[in-house]
Amino acid sequence: MQKATARAHPNIAFIKYWGNRDDNLRLPSNPSLSMNLAGVYTQTTVEWTDDLTSDSLDINGEPAAEEARMRVSNHLDRVRSRLNMTTRARVQSENNFPMGAGIASSAAAFAALTVAAVAAADVQLSERELSTIARMGSGSASRSVPGGFVEWFAADTHEESYAQSFAAPDHWDLHDVIAVVSTEHKKTGSQAGHRTAFTSDLQPARVAGAQARFDVCRQALLDRDFSSLATVVEEDSNLMHAVMMTSRPPLFYWQPTSLEIMHLVPEWRREGLNVCYTLDAGPNVHCLCTADAAEEVRNRLQNLSEVGEVRMTSPGGAAEIIS
Amino acid sequence: MQKATARAHPNIAFIKYWGNRDDNLRLPSNPSLSMNLAGVYTQTTVEWTDDLTSDSLDINGEPAAEEARMRVSNHLDRVRSRLNMTTRARVQSENNFPMGAGIASSAAAFAALTVAAVAAADVQLSERELSTIARMGSGSASRSVPGGFVEWFAADTHEESYAQSFAAPDHWDLHDVIAVVSTEHKKTGSQAGHRTAFTSDLQPARVAGAQARFDVCRQALLDRDFSSLATVVEEDSNLMHAVMMTSRPPLFYWQPTSLEIMHLVPEWRREGLNVCYTLDAGPNVHCLCTADAAEEVRNRLQNLSEVGEVRMTSPGGAAEIIS
């Protein structure tokens, strides 16, 4: 078997990853914690073949831009190195969600790519090792390999910095209701952004407190304690954006409408709705809520004139081999 | 003479004051730097009189609320203590700018009150001592006693924490074009806000870098170097709001329109306009610019649909006795 297809879900971080202690290995500065998103996925087929002299990449049926192809090819080099092979690959990748859906795609992409590439070589690796390999393609991809609620360890070595599930998708039916504020391509991507993290005077303090926030968040999830979850999730998101906005040069991912929603969500919570916000490196607002609140949150977001699409997701499973 | 009238200007901080090392004495955590605002002022008459058994306060011709009267009376206690007197005072204060003009009024109010109260007692105190006394009424009032461009020292003792001018108003004709975004009364006032500063994990790092930003800002003003000024002023404003937004509970002073202007101003600067933004503990955006850019900045701000009033000010003088 020289061909395999895998699917992986994107994830939303509750405790954020921002900045690396090692940029090349993508060893993060702090531990992070996330939930996979069901219903949305990247599906990637990898075929190892002697017909090619360089790796090829199609995204959604079209040949990809050279920059994307190079990034995938560099990642396949890591897989080849691990598996002691030199063959080139034909890669076909598809997202079932549109670009600009407010969902970061690189996590799902590099998780699916890693799992498919290894399976296509007919090799069995542990989930832990697949996670470490995916991490080197895109940090948060390490978290899209295991299922449900996932923790990613900050460690000093490649082998120790992997993600694992600490609760299954059915542990708690949290919803992520995503308000799409802008479909514009962001000016500074996450990869470049991570490199600026330590130009902010505030990053060391954010990192220093991350383990404590991680512990609180993990326990709140295990206890299904929405109130504790909301406080720490919003604080952690604000801390990351505080670092971004005080980097040199400053990175502002929030749009005016993002801020409007960030003002509204805590008011809704005071009214009794179980909802809190978190934002990744982009303007779209992820409104985490309990299942009973999801419909109301969606309706309220859709009533805001500046909000485009509103997309609802729930806890998703691990990356898996489809064929 | 038992009666005197004084005027003082509000000021806009270029390097912000946020958080105290001593809340009672209002000894600030870090040095700050500001410009007085010409054209806008508080005018206060103090009359020491044996007719009263408690201090009275009228603001704009109306008896003030008890909370405001108490704060003024507490400040007059400091003046009485320094001057060894027990007489009560009749205080009449007027602002020539409306509430909600985007201009903090307490700095001008406590500077004018201090200067008038001492003059009405027919005592001469140095500007330095007047600044230290004003500081105890409202921290930033220390900076409204001297004129023009003002530095306020963070020190360990009451006597050493005062403000002084380091450049006269005519040193550089900077304008502060104020976009009034909201005239709503803010939910958390500055006094209460200062007390929360150290609940943010980020405040120690903000404070640690303040002296370096202060030095860069002071030199940029002395050199009339707008480009250096813009970078450090925006960074310092963002650092203060980063601390506010990550306090427990978080304080969000920015409104969506504030953020819209914060996105636009650096773009205008890249087009060649000498303008930068800074925000105090409120949603209104102070657009600092050179005189040649002021009209264009005002027009652009007025064209934004969510902006109410736009007010233009320039460097103002010291607090002064009028009669």
Interface residues (C-beta under 8 A of the other chain):
Chain A: D201 L202 P204 A205 R206 A208 G209 E234 E235 N238 L239 H241 A242 V243 M245 T246 R248 P250 F252 W254 Q255 P256 T257 L259 E260 M262 H263
Chain B: D201 L202 P204 A205 R206 A208 G209 E234 E235 N238 L239 H241 A242 V243 M245 T246 R248 P250 F252 W254 Q255 P256 T257 L259 E260 M262 H263
